[in-house]
Amino acid sequence: MSSLRRIYLVRGLVALVWSGAFALLHTPLTGLVVALLVIYPLIDVVATLLDVRAGTPGRTLQVFNTVLSGLAAVGLGAAAAAGGVGPVLFVFGLWAIVSGLAQLVVALRRRSPELGRQWPLLIAGTLSVIAGGSYIPVALGDSPSLVALIMYTAAGGTFFVVQAGILAWKSRRAKVSLDR
């Protein structure tokens, strides 16, 4: 549980830092912005691989999510090179939908007394599906914008930090119970 707590905390904090950097740089679609866009799903790849290595429940789906996030990184780079903001938002939206569904299933499988009810991650997965679905029509519209990704990544980071806090609280509570 302590390794999962660290993974969630670092993953959440990195997402929050990424969100802040992206907020400052998101327009125009420069090489640095494209690099940030490609890096974001790679953050998910690294965190998910560490999660799989820790042996926590939901590993098969986590491996799927790793491959999906790797493909998203490639797709975001290709979309930026080929067509700009609209295609980037479209690819990000598709990735958000599928990875959100995967996160929901993993969170449901991890619900246990030791790992908690996983409410922050269930909410984050649900919001990822909803947000991704909302990006698709915007991407196909007349004036697509990447500004929505700032809130998306900040919220996701916050939910991971909250889940890490819940795991830390549960761990302390269990230790206190054992010490009695």
Long-range contacts (C-beta under 8 A, 24 or more apart in sequence): 1-114, 1-115, 1-167, 1-170, 1-171, 2-171, 3-50, 3-54, 4-51, 4-54, 4-56, 4-115, 4-167, 5-164, 5-167, 5-168, 5-171, 6-164, 7-47, 7-50, 7-51, 7-54, 8-160, 8-161, 8-163, 8-164, 8-167, 9-160, 9-161, 9-164, 10-47, 11-43, 11-44, 11-47, 11-157, 11-160, 12-156, 12-157, 12-158, 12-159, 12-160, 12-161, 12-162, 12-163, 12-164, 13-157, 13-161, 14-43, 14-157, 15-40, 15-43, 15-153, 15-154, 15-156, 15-157, 15-160, 16-153, 16-154, 16-157, 16-158, 16-161, 18-43, 18-153, 18-157, 19-150, 19-151, 19-153, 19-154, 19-157, 20-154, 22-146, 22-149, 22-150, 22-153, 23-150, 26-146, 26-147, 26-149, 26-150, 27-145, 27-146, 27-147, 29-80, 29-84, 29-85, 29-88, 29-146, 33-146, 34-76, 34-77, 34-80, 34-81, 37-76, 37-77, 37-80, 37-88, 37-92, 37-146, 38-73, 38-74, 38-76, 38-77, 39-73, 40-73, 40-76, 40-153, 41-69, 41-70, 41-72, 41-73, 41-76, 41-95, 42-69, 42-70, 42-73, 44-69, 44-99, 45-69, 45-70, 45-73, 56-110, 56-115, 57-106, 57-109, 57-110, 57-112, 57-115, 58-105, 58-106, 58-109, 58-110, 61-102, 61-105, 61-106, 61-109, 62-102, 62-106, 64-102, 65-99, 65-102, 65-103, 65-106, 68-95, 68-98, 68-99, 68-102, 69-95, 69-99, 72-99, 85-139, 85-144, 85-145, 85-146, 86-139, 86-140, 86-141, 86-144, 87-139, 88-139, 88-146, 89-135, 89-138, 89-139, 89-144, 89-145, 89-146, 89-148, 89-149, 90-135, 90-136, 90-139, 90-140, 92-132, 92-135, 92-149, 93-131, 93-132, 93-133, 93-134, 93-135, 93-136, 93-139, 94-132, 94-136, 95-132, 96-128, 96-129, 96-131, 96-132, 96-135, 96-152, 97-128, 97-129, 97-132, 97-133, 98-132, 99-128, 100-124, 100-125, 100-126, 100-127, 100-128, 100-129, 100-130, 100-131, 100-132, 101-125, 101-129, 103-128, 104-129, 114-170, 114-174, 115-167, 115-170, 116-163, 116-166, 116-167, 116-170, 118-163, 120-159, 120-160, 120-162, 120-163, 120-166, 121-159, 121-160, 121-163, 123-159, 124-155, 124-156, 124-159, 124-160, 127-152, 127-155, 127-156, 128-152, 128-156
